[in-house]
Amino acid sequence: MATHNYEDLGDEQFQMLCQALLVREYPGLQCLPVGMPDGGRDALTQGSSGRRSVVFQVKFAKAPVSIDDPVKWLKRAIDGELEKLEKLVVRGMQQYVLITNLSATAHLDTGRVDLIQEYLRVKAPVDAICWWREDLDRRLESAYDLKLRYPATLNGSDLLRLIWETVAAGDSAGRRHAAINAYLGHHHKLDSTIRFKQVELVSKSLFELYVDVPARVVQTSTREGSIGESEFNWRRLAARAARRTAEAQRRNVYYVDDVPYYADRHGRLTLPPVGAADLLMDRNFAAHAPLVVLEGAPGQGKSTLTQYLAQIQRVRILDRKADVAKLPRAHQQSQVLLPFRMELRDLAVWLRGEDPWAAEPGTRHDKPPTLEGALSAHIARYSGGVAFDVSDLHQILGQFPSIFLLDALDEVADLDDRRAVVEAVTESLARFEGNSIRPRVVVTTRPTSIVGSPNFPEESFMRLSLASLEEFLALEYTRRWAKARRLEGEEKQRLPQTLTEKMQAPHIAELAKNTMQLSILLSLLQRRGASLPDKRTELYTAYFDIFLDRESEKSEVVRDNRALLFDLHRFLGFHLHAIAEETGKGGRISLNNLRELLSDYLTKERQPHDLVDALLKGVVERFGALVSRVEGQYEFEVQPLQEYFAGRHLYDTAPYSPPGRERRGTLPDRFDGVAPNPYWMNVTRFLAGCFSKGELADLAERVCTLIRQPEQKLSPFPRSLAVALLQDWVFSQSPKATEQVVDAVFDEVGLTWAITGKLDPDQTPERVLRLPKGGGAEYLAEICWKGLLAEGMTERAQGLCALIRRNSHDDEIRSRWLVEYGKLSGTVRTDWVQVGVWLGVMGLLNRQEVRQIIDEMIAADSKFIITEICLTDADTSGLEDSALVETVRAVLDSPSANGGIVSGAKAETILSYFSGLVQPSLWYMVSRFRGWRPTPFPAELRRQGTKGPTVRSLKRVSIRMNELLLSQKFGDVQTFGEACAALEEAFGRSWTSIEIALVPAALSRLAKPKGTVSDLVGGDEPLYLRFMGARAKSSDLAWWDKQRSEAASEYDIGLWLLGLALWADVAIIAQRFQEIDAAVRDIGDEHTERVLRAADRAVVFMPERRRSRLESGHRGNVSVDALCLVRERLAKPTSRQILRSRFLEGMKDSRTASAALAWLVEDLGRGRGIPTEELLGRMKIATALGGTTGEATWRKRFSVGRLRGMVEQVFATPQSFPPRLLEVVSNAVLDRGRKMPSVLSIGEEQGWFSETDA
C-alpha cells in the first residue's frame, strides 16, 4: 500500500498531524504549541488512573530520500535530546515515544527498527520506543477525516474512496463517484501519449518522452515584491523548489542570491533552472503561488506540460501503479489534486452559449455560461453521460483539493472572446473563494506584444515563462527519444554526440531550443545525417518530406496522392486558422464539413471526386496531422502544425503577377494582410520562411513599411515580428536585407523597446533580446556601440550594454572596450570603467590589466568604481599589498556599496568574495528572512595562497564573517556585533562596519540593550548596542545635543545623523534641522552619500516606517541632502510637495536624479501637479544625470489624459527619458478596443483566392 506524503506538510503541520493521531489513542493528551522551545516535548499524557506518563517527540526529516543513513540521522537526533530526557524523568516521565517520518526496515537485529530500539534501550533513561513512517501510515489509513484536514497526505486511492464515502453519502447510485472516476479514466487514456506524432517512434508514452522544460519567474510591472514580502518572493520560492528537487536526487545543495548551487565530486556547479513541473508541484511554491500564468513560445511544450501535470494526478488517483513507477520520486510524493484540464478556446465557445464538445458545431446549450457550467458539462460529456451539474462540482471541489489546467489562452483569437474568458475565470474564482474553495490554477499562453491584450491580473496571478532547452536537457530528451525509437548500440550512443556537434552551429542551436523542433531535428539526423536545414520553415518541410517518404512505403493512398495530400493539409491549415479567427469557435471541423471541404477542394483543383473517401482516409488515418479529440470533430494535433500549413498555403498558392497581367492576392498582398495581425504572427513567421533569396529585398521593405505605419508606430508588435523573422534566419541569405530590417527595428524607439524587454517575440525570462550570429547580431551590436559612445552614464547606457553582451562575443567586447579606454582620460575614462563593469569586461581582463585599472581608480579616488570592479569576477590577485589596502578601504567606504545581494557566488579571488560578503544588503536579508543563507566559504578560496598581510586579513575576516552568517539564528543580534568587531579589528572603522552594526537596531522592534547604554558617539559598548540605545533616547533632546557636541570625525557625525534621522522624535528633528544641515555640509559629499544610502536601506527594511509631520517653517535654506535624509519622516502632502520642488531644483547627481524621477513618476500618476512640459523637461534632466527607476516606481495607474499629451515628445526622443516611460505612454494611448479586420475578410475583399483556389 502506498505511503502518505508527509513531506509536503512541512515540519509544523506534520507535528500537528501526529498530535491529532495521538489524541485518538490517548484521551486527555496535552498538545504543545508548535514552533516554540518545548524542552523535548511535543505532546504528553499525565500519569493517572493506572496510565503511565508518556512524552511524545516528533523528529521530521524534510527530505528523507536524501538521507544516506537514517539510523545514523536518528541516533544523532536522540543524542541531542538525552539531556532533556534526564530532566523529564525527574519530572515524572515514564515512557518516551519518538515519532519520525523516516521509513523502517524489519530485518532481525540489523534492520532500522531493531537498531534504533537497541540504541534507545542503551541510551534513554526511561522506557522508550520509536514510531516509524509505517506506524503512522497504519494509524492514518482509517483516519479519513484527518486526511481532509491535511490534504497533502491524500494518495490517489484515498481520494476516490473519500469521494465515495463523503460525497456519495445519500446518493445511492454513487453518481458523482462514477462520473469523476469515468472522467479521469477517459482523459487518462487520451493524455497517455504525446500529441505530436513523430516518425517511427515505437513508444509514444508521455511519461517516457517528457522532459521538464525549465521555468523562470517573469518580472512584471505590478509584481516584483516589496522588501517586506521578500520572505515569499516568488523568485526565491523558485530557487528553493530547485533546491528541494536536487536534494531529492541526492545532491548536496546550497544557494545564495536566489541562485541554487550544488556540490558533487567535481566541485561546485550551478544548479540548472528548476523544471516547470517540479516548480508547480512543489508544496511551498504552490502554497504561495496558487494562481499561475505560464507563457511559452510555439512548440515549447505548454500543452504537454498541462498534459503531464494532469496525468501525474490521474495515475495516482486511479492507482495505476505501473505508470506511477515511471514518475520522478518528487512527483510521486507531491500533493494529490483532482485535475480538470480544459482548452480555453472551448470555454470561449461555451460562454457564447454553444457546446464545444458536441458532434455538430454550433449546437446550443442551456447550461450556465460560466467556468463552473463548462467544467460540469465537460465532466458529464466525458464520463460517458453521467448526470453532473454545477452543484455536483461545488460538492466535489468543497471536499477535495483540485487543480484547473486551462490551456492556450492565445488560441482564443477574438480579443473580446479572450476578455470574456479572463473575466469568466476570475469571476468563478471569486465565487469559489466565497465558498472557501481555492483550486490551484495554471493558465498557459504564448507571449504577446499586443498592448492591452486581455490577460489575468498580475496582482493575483504569478507569471512563469518556459525557458529554452539548455544543452543538458536537449541531450536528456535525445536519450529518451532514442530509447522510444528503440535505437541500440553504436547508433544510440552516436545520436547525442552528433547533436552536440551540430549544435555548435548557431542556427541549429536555435532550432533545438524547444522540444517540438528538437524532435524534428532528431528525426532528420536519423534520416539525413549531416544535411540539416537552416530555417524554421525548412525544418518543418524537411520533416514532412521524410514523413511522407515513410508513409508512401506503407500506404497506397499516400503513395498515389502524396502531393495532393500535402496540398490538402496546407489548405486545411489556412482554412481552420482563418475560421477560428473569424468565428471564434476554435480550429475544429466536423467529419461532414471536412468531407464537404475536401469535395469542394477537389472541384476547384479539377481533381476527380471519387478520391474523396481515399483522401479522407489519408488525411485522418495516414498523415496523422489531424486528430479527433472531440467525437465527430477534427483538428490539427498541435497548433504549430496548423500554422505551418497555413503559412505554406499562403506562399505556395500566391499567383505571379507580371506587368500587364496583374493578379490579385500576390505574395506581397498576403504578407501585408497577415503580418499586422498578432493572431497570425506564427503563420507570418512560417510564411516569411518560405521566401526565396530573390524575394527577400521586397520582404525586408514590407517589414520596414509595417514598422513605419502610423497606426503601428506606438506598438512594439511590428518590431517584435521583425525580430522573430531575424531570429528565424529568414534574411540570412541577404546581409543587405538583414541590415535594412535591423536599422528599421532598432532606431531610438526600437532600442528603447528592446531595453525594456518588449521586442523578444518569445519573451525569454532573461528579457534581453538576442539575434542570431550571422543573422543580425553583429549589426545590432554595432548600433548599440555607437549609441553607447554617445550616451552618458544613464539607465539607457546600462540597457545598451546588456544588448551588446547578448549579441557579441566576449573577445569582441573586450577588445572594443580596451581600444576606447586607451583613448580617454580624466572623468570620462573613469566613467568608461563603469561601462566596462556593465559590459562584463572586468572578468575578461588579465590580472595585469585589472591591476592597472584599479591603480588608476585609486589615484582618481573613485571608490565607487573600485567597489563595482571588486563585485565582479575580475582577477584582482595581481594587486600589490599597498594597492590592496587602498582597495579594501574603498570597498568598505564606497559611497554606493549597494551591490545587490552578492556574497561570493562567482568569486574568483578572496577580495571579490570579501567585497560581496560585506555588502549591508546581505546582512539585512539574513537577519530579516528565515532560511536565507549565503554560500559556504568556497573550498577553492581556502586553497588559494595568502601572500601579504592584507590578503591574510581578508581571508581570516571572510571566513569569520561567513561562519557568523551561517550560524546566525533568526532574531539574534549578537552576530552583528561580532561581525562589526571582526571588520574593525582588521581594517578599522568604516561605513560598512557602521551599517552592519545598524542592522539589528533597524530591524528589531523588541530587541533592547542589556543594561544602560550611555552614548552613541564615543561610548564603550559595542556599536550595535549603542544604536539600540539611541532608539530608547528618541525624545531626549539634551542627549542628542551631547552626542553632536562629542562627534569629531566624519564617522561620529555620521552616527549622529543616522540615529537622529531614524529614531529621534520629529520635534527634535524640527528643532535641530539647521544643525542637521550643518553636519551634512561638514562631512562632505562622499560621506553624506554613504549616510543617505545607509538611512535609505534601513528605512526599506524596517518593519514600520515612521512618517511624522515636519513643519515647513523649519526648513529655511537647508541643503537638498539634509532634506533627503529626513524625507521618510514627512507625511503631510504639503510638506512632501515642498520637498519635492526643492529636490527637483537641486538635482546634481545620479542619486538625487533618481529620487527626483520617483517623484516625477508619482506626479505623472496623479494626473496633476507640475505642468506636463515642465515635468518632461525635468525628466530629461534627471535622465541625463543618470537617474534610474526601479520596477516598483511604475507600479501605479497613470492619468491617460496627461499621457496622451506627451506622445509626440516621448516618441520623438525616447532616449531622453526613462526607458519605461515609452511603454507607459504606449499602453495609455493605444486603442485597445480597436478590432483588426480578420484575414479571411481581407482575403475575400482583395480576392486572394479568386483566381487560384479557396
Secondary structure, 3 states (H helix, E strand, C coil): CCCCCHHHHHHHHHHHHHHHHHHHHCCCCEECCCCCCCCCCCEEECCCCCCCCEEEEEECCCCHHHCCCHHHHHHHHHHCCHHHHHHHHHCCCCEEEEEECCCCCCCCCCCHHHHHHHHHHHHCCCEEEEECHHHHHHHHCCCHHHHHHCHHHCCHHHHHHHHHHHHCCCCCCCHHHHHHHHHHHHHHHHCCECCCCCCCCCCCEHHHHCCCCEEEECCCCCCCCCHHHHHHCHHHHHHHHHHHHHHHCCCEEEEECCEEEEEECCEEEECCCCEHHHHHCCHHHHHHCCEEEEECCCCCCHHHHHHHHHHHHHHHHCCCHHHHCCCCHHHHCCCCCEEEEEEHHHHHHHHCCECCCCCCCCCECCCCCCHHHHHHHHHHHHCCCCCCCHHHHHHHHHHCCEEEEEECHHHCCCHHHHHHHHHHHHHHHHHHHHCCCCCEEEEEECCCCCCCCCCCCCCCCEEEEECCCCHHHHHHHHHHHHHHCCCCHHHHHHHHHHHHHHCCCHHHHHHCCCHHHHHHHHHHHHHHCCCCCCCHHHHHHHHHHHHHHHHHHHCHHHHHCHHHHHHHHHHHHHHHHHHHHHHCCCCCEEHHHHHHHHHHHHHHCCCCHHHHHHHHHHHHHHHCCEECCCCCEEEECCHHHHHHHHHHHHHHCCCCCCCCCCCCCCHHHHHHHHCCCHHHHHHHHHHHHCCCHHHHHHHHHHHHHHHHCCCCCCCCHHHHHHHHHHHCCCCCCCHHHHHHHHHHHCCHHHHHHHHCCCCCCCCCCCCCCCCCCCCCHHHHHHHHHHHHHHCCCCHHHHHHHHHHHHHCCHHHHHHHHHHHHHHCCHHHHHHHHHHHHHHCCHHHCCHHHHHHHHHHHHHCCCHHHHHHHHCCCCCCCCCCHHHHHHHHHHHHHCCCCCCCCCCCCCCCCHHHHHHHHCCHHHHHHHHHCCCCCCCCCCHHHHHCCCCCHHHHHHHHHHHHHHHHHHHCCCCCCHHHHHHHHHHHHHHCCCHHHHHHHHHHHHHCCCCCCCCCCCCCCCCCCCHHHHHHHHHHCCCCHHHHHHHHHHCCCHHHHHHHHHHHHHHCCHHHHHHCHHHHHHHHHHHHHHHHHHHHHHHHHHHHHCCCCCCCCCCHHHCCCCCHHHHHHCHHHCCCHHHHHHHHHHHHHCCCCHHHHHHHHHHHHHHHHHCCCCCHHHHHHHHHHHHHCCCCCCHHHHCCCCCHHHHHCCHHHHHHCHHHCCHHHHHHHHHHHCCCCCCCCCHHHHHHHHCCCCCCCC
